[in-house]
């Protein structure tokens, strides 16, 4: 069984033929060129899909994209970086252009579906995916299905508040999970601490331009024994732990899969999170708790989009 998975980003359209057992067997990347407008972009997506399906028997299309997606997985509202997309029934538009059934989903939810079908989440019936990238997102899988909430917009995990006196991020209020664990916000926090330690090697490397500092630099320094880098990642891990406690207490889901660039810090991030969870989470919720990393990497969105098609049309 094969489906098309599409990952629509502000820079590139990525599309792949995905076999349910083998994973990705063919793929292509094209520039998004979103500035040309909605209709031309939809045409480009349709043409990209049509080129891929020539030699394959395809059951349908799954499309992952930024923005709020309706519960029936057809319509997106005001996706960022896509000019002219206010309210668009993208599933219908893709079907018009390809003659294939289509469902769409928010890109963070698609990552959760990728994990469910092909990654670390495959071993769990229910889990919460946390994506630690430029921002913080995620998806909730309950009994092997995506949990969408009443209007389709559940799992805005990065906007949960853990300190209303905390720093700003892309949220409307202070101190959200994203303000501590989103890539650029974590780098900003790290830069503040590093600037107070001029004898540290990280200061010598980045004091000329702290904007170049990324979480991977902290991870590499921590692996070399840099105590300040270890401390910064540990503080971030503690915040991750508190966020997870909130999610567990709300949802009673005890398996967590973490992906994204920041997650590559591994146990420098995860062990401090587990420490907080062991100490602060209510005892009845401790049983069966697991926190694991997702290693699908850049393929997760394509695999998850195809997983959406498998769930919808098989």
Protein Blocks (a to p, Z undefined) as FASTA:
>chain_A
ZZddddddfkbccdddddfklopabdcdddfklmnojklmmmmmmmmmmmmmmmpccfbd
cdddedjddfkopacchiehighiabdcfklmmmmmnopacddddfklmmmmmmmmmmmm
lmpmbdcdddddfbccddddeehiacebjnopghilklpcfbfkbccdfbfbehifklmm
gmklmmmmmmmmmmmmmmbmklmmmmmommlpcfklmmmmmmnopaklmmmmmmmmmmmm
mmmmmmmmmnopabdcdedjklmnmmmlmmmmmmmmmmmgcfklmgopacdddfklmmlm
mmmmmmmmmmmmZZ
